[in-house]
Amino acid sequence: MHRWWFVDTHVARQVRQPDGTLVVNPGSVGLPAYTDDEPFPHAMEAGSPHARYAVLEQQPAGWTVEQYSVAYDWEAAALQAERTGRHDWAGWIRTGRG
């Protein structure tokens, strides 16, 4: 039996574990980077402003994964973040870097 898990670290990737478990991270749809102090200081970076998602399909031989990267109007999203006082978010949205 194949299992799958969904995790979100903002970096798109997939890994098949030795036991057959498929771990899929589609990335980030609209905030491709951030920094945080909880539960300890850390930063996450996708490296680009593109929105990302994944499509999983169950096939007779197991799961298949297609990863997608999509351009969108990230400048408009960054400007909205600035209007609400989130200048940190604006930079992360524009660059995908923390």
N, C-alpha and C positions, 0 to 999 in steps of 0.2 A: 504494500500500500504506500502510495506517495502522499506526503503531507506538504503543505506550504504555509509559510508565515509571512505576514506583511509588517515591515518595519519602516520607520521614517527617520533617516539621518540626513536628508537633503542631498545625498549623493546617490545617483541612480546606479544600481548594480544588482546582480543576482548571483547566488552561490548555492550550489548543491552540496549538502553535507554528506559525509560518508554513509549515513544511515538512509539516504534517499530524500531527506527533507529538503525542500526547495525554499530558500530564503530570498524574497524579492523586495527590493526597495525601489519604488518608482521615481524617487527624487522629490522635488518640490514643485507645486503648481504655481505659487506666487511669491514666495519668500525664499529665494535660493541661498540665503546665507543669514546668519545671525550669531550674536554672542550672548552668553547668559552666565550668571553666577551660580545657578542652582542646577543640580545638587552640588556642583563644584564649578569653578570657572572653566568655560570651554567655548569653542567657536565651531560652527559648521559652515562649510562652503561648497557650493556646487561648481563654482568656477565660471559660470556664465548666467545671464539673466533669463534664459529660456525657461518656459514652463515644461514640466516633464510629467509623463504618466506611463503606465504599463498596462498591457492587455494580457491576461492569462487565459489560456484555453486548455481544457482537459482533453487530451487525445488518448487513444487506446494504449499508447506506450508511456503515458505520463503527461505532465504539464508542459506546455510551451509558453514562452514569454516573449513578447515584443515590447521593446522600450522605445518611447517616442520623445522627441524634443521639439517644442513648438515655439516659434517666435510670436510675441504678442506685443501690445503697446506698453512696454514696461516703463517708458518715460511718463506716460499718463498715470500709471500706478505710483511711480516715484513722486510725482508732483502731488498726488492725493496724500501720500504719506507726509510730505512736507507741510501741506495745508493743515494737517492734524497734529503738527509738532513732532513727528517721528522722522527727524533728519537721519537718524541712524538707519531706519528701515529704508529710506530713500536711497542711500548709498548701497545697501545690500541688494535692493531690487535692481538697481542699474547695473551692478557689476557681478553679482553672484559671489562676492568676496566679503569677508567679515572684517 
